[in-house]
């Protein structure tokens, strides 16, 4: 682990923390990481929000090092509310931290958002930023024992095992949905952007800590978005992607499947071949000698050695273009690549409309005589065969027989198409005939809404939600902010439904903002949810932000809790906020989770 302490450490807790890390070896033998002293203060009293920043190949974390004063024992930490300390894991006294307060989480959250904004202004996309609290002083244990409070908050003691566990959990949180590791150039640019005083770590030092080498900054939004799409499970089945996202348009197909002609013709030819195999002398002929390629045709492809993936040249953004070219068949064991054989000239469609070339075929044995019942019959009214012999006698396919099969297939398809068109036309006429005669006084038919109307109630997990406002749009452009708005500028949604609900959480009134975004495909839906879940990346506009109001509702969301979900191409985003006296954060968070189960209101007025 590489330690950077450019300025004199100011608190005893900082000195104890960095003294412990200084005893570890540099490099990735213990843990590959970079820890830089970076005090973050806020307000006129200059209260500490964070003391250091941690870089690991998976991401970034802000670190707060605090000293426990007055009492000793086991610290019980909570995601919300005051922390306590006592002789065991039961109730104890409120924790007194050096610098004031009983929990550092709020300050760490502010420091993490400050770091995210700073890095984005410098053109770097940090992704998720974890938060690590390190306790010093007379602390004998932690509750929870692993120090994981969820949502990126980790706690550790000044102890090698505890610190390593805290760093590992912070790295795992920061690496969630992260399509690209931090490189040497990324870390050097981030250290300069955050304002870490003193020297910038060298490329060799960062490479030794496990950061992959790159001379270019790769954590740019325009490079990470395609990487996130390429990393998604559905990437293999998706159409070729670009940095602007995926837009797949399916053209309208014909009434009859064009491949049906090929299937019918193939079935007819197969039946004829089976009949030929049933004839006398069923012995299989020997393999024909390969025909020499005519001079006008290109030479067969030569063998090219396989280049390892890591040595292949990459394009800008480490993206590869997908093509529809089928892979070359591999035969004859490893390392031998045989060219695809040229399509056999059967004298059928390919022979009629091909390049006109001919291939000389030398039969391996004299042609056999077919019985009279299996010989091809001349077309009715057609000219008699010339030369007194059939095509089967010469060893070449019967061109007229193939034409007859193809003609029969075409006639069959025309009949099917005609029946389909007739059925569609007559069905429409019959349906119109069954309708009653229209009159000037008849009212136009109405369509029932697909979802609940404004004022309707829904009960989810024992909580009653009342629908207050609904808005449906066919675009997301102009209905989002920050990075999410930039995402929609290049990859617009297919539909957007937003609504406001009122509910009670823990006995206090609250507002629930529900947004359902339908994307063109699953890959874009995954990218949208990952971006919206990232702190400081923006979001879809709630209706309050766009001026929608209801009686008793707030003017905006304040200290909102967040929840999201994805199902196929639909991303659901919920934000909850108090409309009256604030209750507990856990109650508001539970309300946001319940809001994910509210019904779709896309058809409401």
C-alpha positions in Angstrom: 0.0 0.0 0.0 1.4 3.4 -1.0 1.1 6.2 1.6 1.1 9.9 0.7 1.2 12.3 3.6 2.4 15.6 2.0 1.4 17.8 4.9 2.0 17.4 8.6 -0.7 15.3 10.2 -2.9 17.4 12.6 -4.7 15.0 14.9 -3.6 12.1 17.0 -6.1 9.8 15.2 -4.5 10.6 11.8 -1.0 9.9 13.2 -2.1 6.6 14.6 -3.8 5.6 11.4 -0.9 6.5 9.0 1.6 5.0 11.5 -0.2 1.7 11.2 -0.2 1.9 7.4 3.4 2.9 7.2 4.3 -0.5 8.8 2.8 -2.3 5.8 5.0 -3.0 2.8 4.4 -1.1 -0.5 3.2 -3.0 -3.5 0.3 -5.4 -3.7 1.8 -8.0 -1.4 -0.5 -7.0 1.5 -3.1 -4.8 -0.3 -2.7 -2.8 -3.5 -4.0 0.7 -2.8 -3.0 4.3 -2.5 -4.0 6.3 0.6 -3.4 10.1 0.5 -3.9 12.5 3.4 -6.6 15.0 2.2 -8.4 16.9 5.0 -11.9 18.1 4.1 -13.5 20.7 6.3 -16.9 22.5 6.1 -18.5 25.5 7.7 -17.2 28.5 9.6 -16.1 26.1 12.4 -14.1 24.1 9.9 -15.4 20.8 11.1 -13.7 17.8 9.7 -15.7 15.8 7.1 -13.0 13.5 5.9 -9.2 13.0 6.5 -8.0 10.9 3.5 -8.9 9.5 0.1 -8.3 5.9 -0.8 -7.7 4.6 -4.3 -8.0 0.9 -5.2 -8.2 -0.6 -8.7 -11.9 -1.1 -8.2 -12.7 2.5 -7.3 -12.5 5.3 -4.7 -13.4 5.8 -1.0 -13.2 8.7 1.4 -11.8 8.0 4.8 -12.6 9.6 8.2 -10.3 8.8 11.1 -11.8 9.8 14.6 -10.7 9.2 18.1 -13.2 7.8 20.7 -13.0 9.9 23.9 -14.1 9.4 27.5 -15.6 5.9 27.4 -14.2 2.5 26.4 -15.8 -0.7 25.2 -17.7 -2.0 22.3 -18.9 0.6 19.7 -22.4 -0.1 18.3 -22.7 1.7 14.9 -26.0 2.4 13.1 -26.7 3.6 9.6 -28.9 6.3 11.1 -29.0 7.7 14.6 -26.3 8.1 17.3 -23.6 5.5 17.9 -23.2 4.1 21.3 -20.4 2.5 23.4 -20.7 0.1 26.3 -19.0 -2.8 28.0 -20.6 -5.3 25.6 -22.8 -5.3 22.5 -25.9 -4.1 24.5 -27.1 -0.5 25.0 -24.5 1.9 26.1 -23.7 5.6 26.3 -23.8 7.9 23.4 -20.4 8.0 21.6 -18.4 11.1 21.9 -16.1 11.7 18.9 -13.1 14.0 18.8 -14.3 17.2 17.1 -17.9 16.7 18.2 -20.8 14.5 17.3 -21.7 10.9 17.8 -21.6 9.7 14.2 -19.3 10.6 11.3 -21.6 9.3 8.5 -23.3 12.6 7.6 -19.9 14.4 7.2 -18.5 11.5 5.2 -21.5 11.6 2.8 -20.9 15.2 2.2 -17.2 14.6 1.6 -18.0 11.8 -0.9 -20.3 14.0 -2.9 -17.7 16.8 -2.9 -15.1 14.4 -4.3 -17.6 13.1 -6.9 -18.4 16.7 -8.1 -14.7 17.6 -8.1 -13.7 14.6 -10.2 -16.5 15.1 -12.7 -15.6 18.7 -13.2 -12.1 17.4 -14.1 -13.6 15.0 -16.7 -13.3 11.9 -14.6 -16.2 9.6 -13.8 -15.6 8.2 -10.3 -18.6 5.8 -10.2 -19.7 4.7 -6.7 -17.7 6.3 -3.9 -17.4 4.2 -0.7 -17.1 5.7 2.8 -14.7 4.2 5.4 -14.6 5.3 9.1 -11.6 4.3 11.2 -11.9 4.4 15.0 -9.0 4.9 17.3 -8.8 5.0 21.1 -10.1 2.5 23.7 -12.4 0.5 21.4 -12.5 -3.2 22.2 -15.0 -4.3 19.5 -17.6 -3.4 16.9 -21.2 -4.0 16.2 -21.7 -5.2 13.5 -18.6 -7.3 13.8 -17.7 -7.0 10.1 -18.1 -3.2 10.2 -20.5 -3.2 7.2 -23.4 -0.8 7.6 -24.6 -1.2 4.0 -24.9 1.3 1.2 -21.1 1.9 1.1 -20.5 2.7 4.8 -17.7 0.7 6.4 -16.2 0.9 9.9 -12.8 -0.4 10.9 -10.4 -0.3 13.9 -6.7 0.6 13.8 -5.8 -3.1 13.4 -4.3 -4.8 10.3 -7.1 -7.4 10.0 -9.9 -4.9 10.6 -8.4 -2.3 8.2 -7.9 -4.9 5.5 -11.5 -6.0 5.8 -12.7 -2.4 5.7 -10.7 -1.6 2.6 -11.8 -4.9 0.9 -15.5 -4.1 1.5 -15.1 -0.5 0.3 -13.4 -1.8 -2.9 -16.3 -4.3 -3.4 -18.9 -1.5 -3.1 -17.0 0.9 -5.3 -16.5 -1.8 -8.0 -20.2 -2.7 -8.3 -21.3 -2.1 -11.9 -17.9 -0.6 -12.6 -17.0 -1.6 -16.2 -13.4 -0.5 -16.1 -10.6 -0.6 -13.4 -8.8 2.6 -12.5 -5.6 2.8 -14.4 -2.3 4.6 -13.6 -3.2 7.6 -15.7 -6.7 7.8 -14.0 -5.2 7.8 -10.5 -2.6 10.4 -11.4 -5.3 12.7 -12.9 -7.6 12.2 -9.9 -4.8 13.0 -7.3 -4.2 16.3 -9.1 -7.9 17.1 -9.5 -8.6 16.5 -5.8 -5.7 18.8 -4.8 -3.5 16.4 -3.0 -0.4 18.5 -2.1 3.1 17.3 -2.7 4.3 14.8 -5.3 2.1 12.8 -7.6 2.8 9.0 -7.5 4.8 7.7 -10.4 3.5 5.3 -13.0 5.9 2.6 -11.7 4.6 3.0 -8.1 0.9 2.8 -9.2 1.6 -0.2 -11.4 3.2 -2.0 -8.5 0.0 -1.3 -6.4 -2.0 -3.3 -8.9 -3.3 -0.4 -11.1 -3.1 -1.4 -14.8 -0.9 0.8 -17.0 -2.4 3.2 -19.4 -0.9 6.4 -20.8 -4.4 7.8 -21.4 -7.2 8.8 -18.9 -9.9 6.2 -19.6 -12.4 7.1 -16.9 -14.2 9.5 -19.1 -18.0 9.4 -19.5 -17.8 8.9 -23.2 -15.6 5.8 -22.7 -17.3 4.3 -19.7 -20.9 4.2 -21.2 -19.9 1.9 -24.1 -17.8 -0.2 -21.7 -20.9 -0.6 -19.4 -23.0 -1.7 -22.3 -20.3 -4.2 -23.5 -20.1 -5.7 -20.0 -23.8 -6.4 -19.7 -25.0 -10.0 -20.1 -27.3 -9.1 -23.0 -24.3 -7.6 -24.9 -23.7 -10.9 -26.8 -27.2 -11.0 -28.2 -27.5 -7.3 -28.9 -27.0 -5.4 -32.2 -23.6 -3.6 -32.7 -23.3 -0.9 -30.2 -22.0 2.6 -30.5 -21.1 5.3 -27.9 -24.6 6.8 -28.4 -26.3 3.7 -27.2 -28.4 1.1 -29.0 -31.3 1.9 -31.3 -32.7 -1.2 -32.9 -35.5 -0.8 -35.5 -37.2 -3.9 -36.8 -38.4 -3.4 -40.4 -41.9 -4.8 -41.1 -41.7 -8.3 -42.6 -43.7 -9.7 -45.5 -46.9 -11.6 -45.0 -45.2 -14.9 -45.9 -41.7 -15.8 -44.5 -39.2 -15.5 -47.4 -37.3 -18.5 -46.0 -40.3 -20.7 -46.6 -39.4 -21.0 -50.3 -36.0 -22.4 -49.4 -37.4 -24.8 -46.9 -40.0 -26.2 -49.3 -37.5 -26.6 -52.1 -35.0 -28.3 -49.8 -37.7 -30.7 -48.6 -38.6 -31.6 -52.2 -35.0 -32.2 -53.1 -34.4 -34.2 -50.0 -37.4 -36.4 -50.9 -36.0 -37.0 -54.4 -32.6 -37.9 -52.9 -34.2 -40.4 -50.5 -36.0 -42.0 -53.5 -32.7 -42.3 -55.3 -31.0 -43.9 -52.3 -33.8 -46.5 -52.2 -33.0 -47.6 -55.8 -30.9 -50.8 -56.5 -27.2 -50.8 -55.9 -27.4 -48.5 -52.7 -23.6 -48.6 -52.3 -22.4 -45.0 -51.5 -20.1 -43.6 -54.1 -16.6 -42.7 -53.2 -15.8 -39.1 -52.4 -15.3 -37.1 -55.6 -11.9 -35.6 -56.2 -11.8 -31.9 -55.3 -12.4 -29.8 -58.3 -9.7 -27.3 -59.2 -10.7 -23.7 -58.8 -11.1 -21.8 -62.1 -8.6 -19.1 -62.9 -11.2 -16.3 -62.6 -12.0 -17.1 -59.0 -9.9 -15.9 -56.1 -7.5 -18.2 -54.4 -8.5 -20.0 -51.2 -7.7 -18.1 -48.0 -4.4 -19.0 -46.4 -3.9 -19.9 -42.8 -3.3 -17.0 -40.5 -1.9 -17.6 -37.0 -4.3 -16.9 -34.1 -3.3 -13.7 -32.2 -4.0 -13.7 -28.4 -6.7 -11.3 -27.4 -4.4 -9.2 -25.2 -2.1 -8.6 -28.2 -4.8 -7.6 -30.7 -5.0 -3.9 -31.5 -7.9 -2.1 -29.9 -10.0 0.8 -31.2 -10.7 4.0 -29.4 -12.6 3.3 -26.2 -11.6 -0.4 -26.1 -14.7 -1.3 -28.1 -14.8 -3.9 -30.8 -17.2 -3.8 -33.8 -19.4 -6.8 -34.2 -19.9 -8.2 -37.7 -22.1 -10.8 -39.1 -19.3 -12.7 -40.8 -19.5 -16.4 -39.7 -16.5 -17.9 -38.0 -14.1 -20.0 -40.1 -14.6 -23.7 -39.4 -11.7 -25.4 -37.5 -10.9 -28.9 -38.4 -8.0 -31.3 -38.3 -7.0 -30.6 -34.8 -5.6 -27.5 -33.0 -3.7 -25.0 -35.1 -5.2 -26.1 -38.4 -7.7 -23.8 -40.0 -9.3 -25.1 -43.2 -11.0 -22.7 -45.6 -14.7 -23.0 -46.0 -15.5 -25.2 -49.1 -17.1 -23.4 -52.0 -20.8 -24.0 -52.4 -21.5 -27.0 -54.6 -22.9 -26.1 -58.0 -26.2 -28.1 -58.0 -27.5 -26.5 -61.2 -30.4 -25.0 -59.3 -30.8 -21.4 -58.1 -27.1 -20.9 -57.7 -26.4 -22.4 -61.2 -29.0 -20.1 -62.9 -28.1 -16.9 -61.2 -24.5 -17.5 -60.1 -21.4 -16.1 -61.7 -21.7 -18.4 -64.7 -18.5 -20.3 -63.9 -18.4 -24.0 -64.5 -16.7 -26.7 -62.4 -15.5 -29.9 -64.0 -16.6 -32.9 -62.0 -14.9 -36.3 -62.6 -17.2 -39.1 -61.5 -15.5 -41.7 -59.2 -17.3 -44.6 -60.9 -19.5 -45.2 -64.0 -23.0 -43.8 -63.6 -25.7 -46.4 -62.7 -28.9 -46.8 -64.5 -32.0 -45.7 -62.7 -35.2 -47.8 -62.8 -37.9 -46.5 -65.1 -40.2 -45.5 -62.1 -37.5 -43.2 -60.7 -36.3 -41.6 -63.9 -37.3 -37.9 -64.4 -40.4 -37.5 -66.5 -40.5 -34.7 -69.2 -42.8 -31.8 -68.6 -46.3 -32.0 -70.1 -46.2 -30.4 -73.5 -42.4 -29.9 -73.3 -39.9 -31.0 -75.9 -38.7 -34.6 -75.8 -35.3 -35.3 -74.4 -32.5 -35.1 -76.9 -29.7 -37.6 -77.4 -31.7 -40.5 -76.1 -30.3 -40.2 -72.6 -31.4 -38.4 -69.4 -29.4 -36.0 -67.3 -29.0 -38.8 -64.8 -27.1 -40.9 -67.3 -24.5 -38.2 -67.7 -23.8 -37.8 -64.0 -25.0 -34.2 -63.8 -28.2 -32.9 -61.9 -31.4 -32.5 -63.9 -31.8 -28.8 -64.4 -35.4 -29.1 -65.5 -36.3 -31.2 -62.4 -34.9 -28.5 -60.2 -36.8 -25.9 -62.1 -40.0 -27.9 -61.6 -39.4 -28.1 -57.9 -38.7 -24.4 -57.6 -41.7 -23.5 -59.7 -43.9 -25.7 -57.5 -42.6 -24.0 -54.4 -43.2 -20.5 -55.9 -46.8 -21.5 -56.8 -47.4 -22.8 -53.3 -46.1 -19.6 -51.8 -48.3 -17.5 -54.1 -51.3 -19.6 -53.1 -50.5 -19.1 -49.4 -50.0 -15.4 -49.9 -53.3 -15.1 -51.8 -55.2 -17.0 -49.1 -53.7 -14.7 -46.4 -54.6 -11.5 -48.2 -58.1 -12.9 -48.9 -58.5 -13.8 -45.2 -57.4 -10.4 -44.1 -59.7 -8.6 -46.5 -62.7 -10.7 -45.8 -62.1 -10.6 -42.1 -62.1 -6.8 -42.1 -65.3 -6.8 -44.2 -67.0 -9.3 -41.9 -66.0 -7.3 -38.8 -67.4 -4.1 -40.4 -70.5 -5.9 -41.4 -71.2 -7.0 -37.9 -70.9 -3.5 -36.5 -74.1 -1.5 -36.0 -74.8 1.3 -38.4 -73.2 4.6 -37.3 -75.5 7.5 -36.5 -74.7 11.1 -35.8 -76.0 10.8 -32.3 -73.9 7.8 -31.4 -71.1 8.5 -28.9 -67.5 7.6 -29.7 -66.2 4.4 -27.9 -64.1 5.2 -24.9 -61.1 3.2 -23.6 -60.8 2.4 -19.9 -57.6 3.6 -18.3 -54.9 1.0 -17.9 -54.1 2.1 -14.3 -55.7 3.7 -11.3 -57.0 7.3 -11.6 -56.0 10.2 -9.5 -57.4 9.8 -6.0 -57.2 6.0 -6.0 -55.5 4.2 -3.2 -53.2 1.2 -3.1 -52.0 -0.8 -0.1 -48.5 -2.1 -0.2 -46.8 -3.8 2.8 -49.6 -2.5 5.1 -49.1 1.2 4.0 -51.9 3.0 2.1 -50.7 5.1 -0.9 -52.9 7.7 -2.5 -52.3 8.7 -6.1 -52.1 12.6 -6.3 -50.7 13.3 -9.8 -49.8 11.6 -13.0 -47.9 12.6 -16.2 -47.1 10.4 -19.2 -44.5 11.3 -21.8 -43.0 9.6 -24.9 -39.5 11.1 -24.4 -37.1 11.6 -21.4 -35.3 14.5 -23.0 -36.0 17.6 -21.0 -37.2 15.5 -18.0 -33.8 14.8 -16.3 -30.8 16.6 -14.9 -27.0 16.2 -14.7 -25.4 13.0 -16.0 -28.8 11.3 -16.5 -29.9 14.1 -18.7 -26.7 13.7 -20.8 -27.5 9.9 -21.0 -31.0 10.6 -22.4 -29.5 13.1 -24.9 -27.7 10.2 -26.6 -30.0 7.3 -25.8 -33.6 8.5 -25.4 -36.2 6.4 -23.7 -39.2 4.8 -25.3 -41.7 6.0 -22.7 -41.8 7.8 -19.3 -44.5 7.6 -16.7 -44.3 9.7 -13.5 -46.6 10.0 -10.6 -46.8 11.5 -7.1 -48.3 9.5 -4.2 -49.0 10.5 -0.6 -48.5 8.1 2.4 -47.7 7.9 6.1 -44.3 6.5 7.2 -43.9 5.9 10.9 -46.9 8.2 11.6 -45.6 11.1 9.6 -47.0 12.3 6.2 -44.6 11.8 3.2 -44.6 12.1 -0.6 -43.6 9.3 -2.9 -42.2 10.2 -6.4 -42.5 7.2 -8.8 -40.8 7.2 -12.2 -41.0 4.3 -14.7 -38.7 4.6 -17.7 -39.0 2.2 -20.6 -35.8 1.9 -22.6 -35.4 0.5 -26.2 -33.5 -2.6 -24.9 -32.3 -4.3 -21.8 -28.7 -3.1 -22.2 -29.7 0.6 -22.1 -32.0 -0.1 -19.1 -29.1 -1.6 -17.2 -26.9 1.3 -18.0 -29.6 3.8 -16.9 -30.1 2.2 -13.6 -26.4 1.9 -12.9 -26.0 5.6 -13.7 -29.0 6.7 -11.6 -27.7 4.6 -8.6 -24.4 6.5 -8.7 -24.2 9.3 -6.1 -24.2 12.7 -7.6 -25.1 11.6 -11.2 -28.5 13.3 -11.3 -31.8 11.6 -11.9 -35.1 11.7 -13.7 -37.1 14.9 -12.8 -39.7 14.2 -10.2 -43.0 16.0 -10.9 -42.4 18.5 -8.0 -39.3 19.6 -9.7 -41.3 20.5 -12.8 -43.9 22.5 -10.9 -46.7 19.9 -10.2 -48.4 20.4 -6.9 -51.2 18.8 -4.9 -53.1 19.9 -1.7 -51.0 19.3 1.3 -47.9 18.3 -0.7 -44.4 19.9 -0.5 -42.8 22.1 -3.1 -39.8 19.9 -3.5 -38.1 16.8 -2.2 -35.9 17.3 0.8 -33.4 14.8 2.2 -35.1 12.2 0.1 -34.5 8.4 0.3 -34.0 6.5 -2.9 -34.8 3.0 -4.3 -34.6 1.6 -7.8 -35.4 -1.7 -9.7 -35.2 -3.0 -13.2 -37.4 -5.6 -15.0 -36.5 -6.2 -18.6 -36.4 -2.8 -20.4 -38.2 -0.9 -17.6 -36.4 0.9 -14.8 -38.4 2.0 -11.8 -37.0 4.9 -9.6 -38.6 5.9 -6.3 -37.8 9.0 -4.1 -39.5 9.7 -0.8 -39.5 12.8 1.3 -41.3 14.2 4.4 -44.2 16.6 3.9 -44.4 17.5 7.6 -42.2 16.9 10.6 -39.4 14.6 9.7 -39.4 11.1 11.1 -36.7 8.5 11.1 -34.6 7.8 7.9 -35.3 4.1 8.2 -39.1 4.6 7.9 -38.6 6.8 4.9 -36.2 4.2 3.3 -38.8 1.5 3.9 -41.4 3.6 2.2 -39.2 4.0 -0.8 -38.7 0.2 -1.0 -42.5 -0.3 -0.8 -43.1 2.3 -3.5 -41.3 0.0 -6.1 -44.4 -2.3 -5.9 -46.9 0.4 -6.8 -48.9 -0.3 -10.0 -48.3 1.2 -13.4 -50.3 4.4 -13.9 -49.5 4.8 -17.6 -53.1 4.8 -18.7 -54.4 7.2 -16.0 -55.7 10.7 -16.7 
